[in-house]
Amino acid sequence: MSRRALVAGNWKLYKNLRESAELASALVKATGTQALPEIAVAPVFTALAKVADVLAGSPIGLAAQDVFWEPQGAFTGEVGPLQLADIGCRYVIVGHSERRQLFGETDEHVGRKVKAVLTHGMAPILCVGETLDEREAGQAEAVVVRQLTAGLQGLDAAEAAKVVVAYEPVWAIGTGKTASPGDAQQMHARVRATVAERFGGGLAEQLRVLYGGSVKPDNAAALMSEPDIDGALVGGASLTLDAFSAIITAAK
């Protein structure tokens, strides 16, 4: 079954309002009407509305970097799915390792966020991945399966079909280290097999599984040539037009 590749740029805590709009505008101009994979960008919360205006009428989707599971209420400092849907987000990144490690997000939190995103008509990009210690201890697959299972907890098949999974080995994020294409493929296949066990092979074959972790123009093609790698969640390399465009081209 053919799955359309998705390349999503996570801009993390970089770029102010002007810089975000400029990069989004340049990306719209660079992609034009070419036959490309699906593209999404995730600017900081404060730039979402401006970038949404820039992307209007283009095929590039808007994504948020995180979400709280309640749509509204007395939750100072949070942004809920109701607000993200209202601003035009198509995707929401959920469970990124930086959220798990730096801000104490648990598997339960991630599962609640996935459900909230789906409830409000957006698609979660569910991040899973092991640390270096977990990999060296032979626990990599167990950790990824645990995170994936928790993230999909309580979903029915129709909801699960809308989820995008991003495998991001923690030891490769921002370090310059990258899983080999073979290692990445092995974990992507395990993700797909886990989904098949829960929801059936047909749905698992439709599931898009992205790779993230120091994706760059010089390794993108090799990674995305693997049969179970359906695109990339790109961090630092998405912050410049030339590098991000090269990764997009590699995903064709």
Order of alpha helices (4+ residues) and beta strands (2+ residues): beta-alpha-beta-alpha-beta-alpha-beta-alpha-alpha-beta-alpha-alpha-alpha-beta-alpha-alpha-beta-alpha-beta-alpha
